[in-house]
Amino acid sequence: MHIRKTTPGDFAAVMKIYHTAQVFMKENGNPAQWGTFYPTDELIKEDIRQGISYVCTENDTPAAVFVFKTGADETYAQIYNGRWLNDKPYGVIHRIASAHTVKGAAVFCIQWAFSQCGNLRIDTHRDNVPMQQLLTKLGFTKCGIIHTFDGTDRLAFQKTHRDPLASYLPSGNDRLDAQLRFIAEIDRMTRVLRRTLHIDGSGRENDAEHSWHLAMMVLLLGEYEEDTPNINRALRMVLVHDLIEIYAGDTFAYDKAGNATKAVREKQAADKLFSQLPDDQGPELRALWEEFDAMETADSRFAACMDRLQPFLHNTLTDGATWVEGKVHRDDVLARMDLVRKNMPRIWPWVLKNSENAVSKGWLLP
C-alpha cells in the first residue's frame, strides 16, 4: 500500500469510498455520524485544494481516504470529561474511510499519519464502535469528549510517541549501550505488517516472522541452489534485509506506485538505522543489506530466492490471498519468480504447477 495526496482526478473514486463508509456505518449501528450527505462534494474538493486529503492506494487504486494535517485544530481546543495526553504540537486525522477492498487499509493510514507526527489526535462518534475498537487496538487513549462545529459530541482519542528506551540504564560501555539500544530499536519489526497471510489465515505476518521464516529456509534449501552459497552469509542477509522497514514500511511487491518511491525511502531509512551501531558494525550490516538488494552474488541471489519463495508458498496455501487482493496477474508473478528459475531450476516445475493451479482457481489473473 502507498499513501499519497489526493488529486482532483481521484474525486469520483473518493466519493465512492465515502458512500461505502456511509452504508457500512448504517449497517453497523451508526447511522447518525455521516448519514447520507456527509461529507459533501464541496468539502472534499476543498480538502483536495488545501492539500490535506490523502488516499491509500493499492496497485494505483484508492483503497482508503482521509484528511491529515498538523497544527492546532479548532474543534480540539476544548475537551470535556477528561484531558488530552499532552499539549505538544500534534497531527489530526479527519474523515477517514475505507473502500473495504484491501484488508488493513485503515490501519495503514492511521499508522502512516502517526509516523508523520508522533503525536496524533482523532475523534469518532460514540456509536462508531468499530472505529473505537480499532483505535484502542492501535494504542490510542480515550481522552474525553469534544464538540464538532454543529455542537454534536465526539469521543476524543490521542496517541503519543513514548520513547521505549527512556528507562534504559546505561552500562558505562558506549559500544555495548549502542548495541543494546539497536537491539531494542529493531523490536519495531514485530509491528511492521506484511501483505502475506499466516498459513492458518489468522492474520498478516510481520517483518520479524518473515525474516525468521527465511532464515529457516536458508538452512533447509541450500541444496537446490545451482551455485554454492555461503549459508552463513545468506543467513545474515535474510536477517538484515528488512530491518530498514521499521522506518520505510513494507512495500507490496506488486504495488507499482509504492515501488516507484521504495529506493529513496529505504536509503533514508538505512542512513538512520545503521548509523545507530558502532562504527565497525553499522557499515557491515548496511553492506549486507545492499548486497541483498543488488542480487549480484551467489549468496544474495540465494537469499533473494528465499524472499520470493516464502510468500509464494503462503499464497498457494491461503487461496492466493494476497494475489486476489492485489488483482495480480500470472505473468507478474512469474516475472518476480524468474530469479528462482535461473538459480534454483529444480524448484521451477513446482512454481509453474502452482501458478497454473492459481489461475485455474481464479487466485491469479491470466
C-alpha positions, 0 to 999 in steps of 0.5 A: 500500500502507498499513501499519497495526496489526493488529486482532483482526478481521484474525486469520483473514486473518493466519493465512492469510498465515502458512500461505502463508509456511509452504508457500512456505518448504517449497517453497523449501528451508526447511522447518525455520524455521516448519514447520507450527505456527509461529507459533501462534494464541496468539502472534499474538493476543498480538502483536495485544494488545501492539500490535506486529503490523502488516499491509500492506494493499492496497485494505483487504486484508492483503497482508503481516504482521509484528511491529515494535517498538523497544527492546532485544530479548532474543534480540539481546543476544548475537551470535556470529561477528561484531558488530552495526553499532552499539549505538544504540537500534534497531527489530526486525522479527519474523515477517514474511510475505507473502500473495504477492498484491501484488508488493513487499509485503515490501519495503514493510514492511521499508522502512516499519519502517526509516523508523520507526527508522533503525536496524533489526535482523532475523534469518532462518534460514540456509536462508531464502535468499530472505529473505537475498537480499532483505535484502542487496538492501535494504542490510542487513549480515550481522552474525553469528549469534544464538540464538532462545529454543529455542537454534536459530541465526539469521543476524543482519542490521542496517541503519543510517541513514548520513547521505549528506551527512556528507562534504559540504564546505561552500562558505562560501555558506549559500544555495548549501550549502542548495541543494546539500544539497536537491539531494542530499536529493531523490536519495531519489526514485530509491528511492521505488517506484511501483505502475506497471510499466516498459513492458518489465515489468522492474520498478516505476518510481520517483518520479524516472522518473515525474516525468521521464516527465511532464515529457516529456509536458508538452512533447509534449501541450500541444496537446490541452489545451482551455485554454492552459497555461503549459508552463513552469509545468506543467513545474515542477509535474510536477517538484515534485509528488512530491518530498514522497514521499521522506518520505510514500511513494507512495500507490496511487491506488486504495488507499482506506485509504492515501488516507484518511491521504495529506493529513496525511502529505504536509503533514508531509512538505512542512513538512520538505522545503521548509523545507530551501531558502532562504527565497525558494525553499522557499515557491515550490516548496511553492506549486507543489506545492499548486497541483498538488494543488488542480487549480484552474488551467489549468496544474495541471489540465494537469499533473494530466492528465499524472499520470493519463495516464502510468500509464494508458498503462503499464497498457494496455501491461503487461496492466493490471498494476497494475489486476489487482493492485489488483482495480480496477474500470472505473468507478474508473478512469474516475472518476480519468480524468474530469479528462482528459475535461473538459480534454483531450476529444480524448484521451477516445475513446482512454481509453474504447477502452482501458478497454473493451479492459481489461475485455474482457481481464479487466485491469479489473473491470466 
